[in-house]
Amino acid sequence: MRADARRNYDRILAAAAEAVAEHGAEASLEEIARRAGVGSATLHRHFPSRQLLLEAVFRDKVEALCATAAGLAAEPDPGQALANWLGAVARHVVTNRGLAASLMRGAHDGDPSLGATCHTMITDAGADLLARACRANAVRRDVSITDLLKLVNAICLAVEHEPDGAAQADRLLTLALTGVHPKAGSSWATG
């Protein structure tokens, strides 16, 4: 990439991260181009689709979630490690408004960007933690990582516009993991 093209790419990415933080994943592409000081054609040359732009914005954050999963794999309690990671996923999704919907949309519409790339990275990272928790009998064997990620995404979609969305997501995820029956109490907590 030429130096001027790289500068434009970096400016677009910085403007997109700022706009997505303010307005969510549906931030105006025209506003992003304006903030970056480039034309709409330049934005689309670097990022032909909204999904590709979102992937670039969120990729580092998704890689950090995967690193968190790898770090938790050494924890002595595999069930708690999985719950902690699911809590980290929930906090990540809630603080990146619109990400849950974008991940799910991209995963189902065949777009080879955010839905496929980031979804696969997150799924693979979580699958390892889930397999370890299953081997330790900390999780039912009929639970899949896809089930758990759908649950996290659903919770995050429900609370992402709440002022205390991260706290509500944590509480609801803990409730989902432990159940509502008073005897179902478990040591699972997402903190």
N, C-alpha and C positions, 0 to 999 in steps of 0.2 A: 504494500500500500504506500503510495506517495505520501510525503510529509504533510501536505495540505489536506489530503483525503483523510489521513489519520487524525489530524487536528479536528476536522469536521466530525468524524466518527466519535471522537472523545467528547466533543462539545454536545453532540446530539445525545449521547449516553448520559452525560451529567444532567442535561436539561430534562431528559426523560425520567431519570431517577427522582429529581426534584418535583416534577409535575405529578408523577405517580404517587409520591409521598403525600402530596396535597390533595389530589383528586381521585386517587385510586387507579386501577388498571385501565379504566376507560378514559383517561386523560386525553384531551384533544391533541391529535397529531400536529395540527396547524400551530397550536400553542407551543408545543415542544420545538418545532422548527423555528418559530419566532424567538423563543428563549435561547436557542442554540446559535441564532444569527445566521441561519441557512435557509434556503428555499425548500419548499415542500418536495420538489424533485430530488434534491440532494438527500433529504431524509429518506425518501423512498428508494433511492439508489442503494443506500447503506442497509436499509431495513425494509424489504419489499412488503412485509406484513406487520401488523400490530403484534402478532404473536412472536415474531422474530425479535422485535424491539423489547418486548417484555422478557423474553428469555435472556437477552443481554443484560437487562437491568437486574434480574433476579438470580442469574447463574451463580455469582459469587456467594450469595446468601444460601442458595441450595447446596453448594459445595461445603459451606460451613456446617449445614445440618448433617450432611453425610459424614463430615469429620467428627461431629458430636456423636453420631451413632458409632463410629469406629472407636472412639474413646470410651463410650459406655459399654462396649462389648467386653471389657475387662472387669466390669463391676461384679462383685460377688453374688448379687441377687439379680438374676436374669429378668424376672418379672418387673422388678423396680426399675431396672435399666430400660426396659421397653417402655414403661409408663413415663419415665423421665424424658425419653426421646420423643414420645408422642406429645408430651407437654411442650417440648421445645418446638416441635412442628406447629402446634396450635398457636403458640406465641408468635412465631414467625409469620404465619398466615394472617393472624388478626392484625399485626402491626403493618402488614403490607396489603392494604385494602384492595380488594378485588382479585387478589391472587388465587384464592380458593376457587372462585368461579372460572378464572382463566385457566387454571390447571385442569379442572374437570372438563371444560369446554375443549381445550386443546387435546386432552387425552382421548376424547371421544370423536373428534371431527377429522382425525387423520392428519392434522397439521404436524409436520415433522419437526416442529420447534418446541415451544414451551411444554405442551402437553406430553409429547413423546420424550424429549430429552430430560427435562427436569423431573417429570413424573417417573421415568425409569430410574433416574439416579436416586430419588427418594424411596421408591419402592424397593430397589435393591438393598439400600442401606437398612431399611426397616425390616426387610425379610430376614436378614441375618440375625437381628435382635429377636425377632419373633421365633425363629427356629431354635435359638438358644433357650428362650423362655419355654417353648413347648417341650424341649428335652428335659427341662427342670420341672415339668408339670406345673408351671406357674400360669399357663394359659391353656384354654381348651384347644384340642387338636383340630377342631373344625373351624377355627378362626384363621382368616387369611390376612395378609398385610393390606390387601385391597380393602377388605372390610374395615379394618382399623383406620386407614387413611380416609375412606369415605365418611366414617364417623367423625373424624377430626375436622374434615372439610365442612360437613353439615353443621357441626357446632360453630365453626368459625363464621360460616355464612350467616348464621342466626344472630351472632353478636358483634359482627365487625363494625356496625355503625353505633354501637353503644359506647359511651364515654369510658367505661371501665371494661371494655370488651375482652382484654387479655385476662383479667381476673375472672370474669364470667366464663370464659372459655376453659380456664383451668378448673373452675368449680364443676362445670358441666362434664368435662372430660373425666374428672375424678369420679363423679356420680355415675357416669356410664361404665367406667371400668370396675367400680365396686358394686354397682347395682343399687336398687332401692330397698331391698328387703333388709331389715335390721340385722339378720343373722348372716347376711352376705358380706359382712365387713371384711375387708381385705387390707393388707398392708400397702396396696397400690395407692400411691399419691403422685401427682405429676410435678411436684415442686422440686 
